[in-house]
Amino acid sequence: MDNSEYLGCVDEILNKIDEALDDLDLDIDLEMGDGKLIIVFDDNQQCILSRQRATQQLWLAEPGGGWHYDLKDGQFICDKRGLEILKTLEILLSEKLSQKILLTSSSND
């Protein structure tokens, strides 16, 4: 995959996540810009999603650690846990906010 395709895929998923979270009207702040989406919770903890051009990955830094996501068949999949990025965020946000968070209409438990 060339760099422009990768950048387009990252921008698309970051925008999708930003819009989905904004539509849910949660008690979080969202900061979007230059290949990065920062989710700030009311206790000032953060989750940071950022593009990594050199490795063509999407990285997630969260209070529990850092995770790397590779683009496979149109989805960003964690190279260690095998979870798709939206599913990872649903789990993380559901635990952090103590409520069920769904970012896609087709998400299942």
N, C-alpha and C positions, 0 to 999 in steps of 0.2 A: 504494500500500500504506500502510495506516495504521501508526502507530508501534508499537502493540501487536503487530501481525503481524510486523513487522520484528524486534522484540525477541525474540519467540518463535522465529523462525528462527535468530537469532544464538545464543540460548541452546541451541537444539537442536544446532547444528553444534559449538559449543564443548564441550558435554557428550559428543558423539559422538567428537570428537578426544581428549578427556581419557580417556574409557573405553578407546578403541582403544590409545592409548599405554600406559596403565596395564596393559592385558592383555598387551602385548608384553614387559613386564618388562625394559625397557631401562635403561641406565646414565644416566638423566636424572632430574631432579626436576621435578615438575609443581606449579604454584601456580595455583589456580582461584578466581576471585571477582569479583563485580560487573562482569560483562561483559568479563572479561579472563582469558586463559589464558597463563601464562608457562612456557616450557620452558627449563630451565636444564641446561646440559651440564656434564660434569665439569671442563672448563677455565673455567667460570664465564661462558662466552658464553651469550646468551639469544636466544630467539625469542619475540616477544610478539604474541599475537593479541588485538585489542581491537575492541569495537563502537564505531561512530561514529554516534550518533543523528542529528546534523545532516545528514549526507550519506546516511544509511541504508546504510553500507558496513561491511565487516569489514576491518580493517587488519592487516597482518603486518609487523612490524619484525624484521629478521634481520640478521646480520652483513654480508650482501651488499647490503642496502638496505631500502627500505620499499615495500610494495605495497598497493594498494587493490582490494578485491573487491566487486563489485556482485552483488546477488541477481537471478539470471535463471533462470527455469524451475526454481526450487527448488534451485539450486546457486549458490555464491559463486564468481564468475568474475573473474579479474584483469583490470582495465581496460586494462592495458598488454600483458600477455603472452598473455591468453586462456586461461590454465590455471585449472582448478578448484582450490579451496583444498586439498582432500585430496591431489590429484596433486602440487601444489607442495610440500606437507609431506613426501610420500613421497620426492621427489627431494632435498630439502634434508636430511632426516634420514638418508637412505641415504648421501649424500656425507659428512655430518658424522660419522656413526657407523661408516663403512666396512663397512656390511652392508646387504643388501636389506631395506627397510622397506615393508610393505604395510599401508595403513590401511583398505582395503576389499577385500572378497572378489572384486570384479569388476575390480580394477585390472589394467591391461595395460601392457606396455612400448610 
